[in-house]
Amino acid sequence: MAKCVLCSNKNASYEYSEGGYVCEHCMGSNFTCPDCGRVFPRETGDSGTGFCAECAHNH
């Protein structure tokens, strides 16, 4: 497993939109797109759709 880019935990397996991977703990404090599964910084938000900007057009 990779190292979390946010907290340095060695068990990071979720793709982070800003590059690298985040752990389950850090995933919970950010926005995760239910369609693609990528984790985004909370301030990115979901544009009111519940999905990231790349996936929103599919819904």
C-alpha positions in Angstrom: 0.0 0.0 0.0 1.0 3.6 -0.5 1.7 6.3 2.0 -1.1 8.8 2.7 -0.3 12.2 1.2 -2.3 14.0 3.9 -1.2 12.2 7.2 1.6 9.9 6.1 -0.3 6.7 7.2 1.2 3.7 5.4 -2.2 2.2 4.6 -3.4 4.6 1.9 -5.4 3.0 -1.0 -7.8 5.7 -2.1 -6.9 7.8 -5.2 -6.6 11.4 -4.3 -7.5 14.0 -7.0 -4.5 16.1 -6.2 -2.1 13.2 -6.7 -1.1 10.2 -4.7 -3.3 8.3 -2.3 -5.1 8.9 1.0 -6.0 6.5 3.9 -9.4 5.6 5.1 -9.2 8.1 8.0 -8.4 11.1 5.7 -11.0 9.9 3.2 -13.7 10.6 5.7 -12.8 14.2 6.1 -12.8 14.9 2.3 -15.3 14.5 -0.5 -15.5 11.1 -2.2 -17.2 10.7 -5.5 -19.6 7.7 -5.3 -19.2 7.1 -9.1 -15.4 7.1 -9.7 -14.3 6.6 -6.0 -11.7 9.4 -6.2 -11.2 11.5 -3.1 -11.3 15.3 -3.4 -10.4 18.1 -1.0 -13.6 19.0 1.0 -13.5 22.6 -0.3 -13.8 21.2 -3.9 -17.3 20.0 -3.0 -19.7 18.2 -5.2 -21.2 21.1 -7.2 -24.6 20.2 -5.7 -24.8 17.0 -7.7 -23.3 14.5 -5.3 -20.7 13.6 -7.9 -17.3 15.1 -8.9 -17.3 17.4 -11.9 -16.1 14.7 -14.3 -18.9 12.3 -13.3 -21.7 14.7 -12.8 -22.6 14.8 -16.5 -23.5 11.1 -16.3 -26.3 11.8 -13.8 
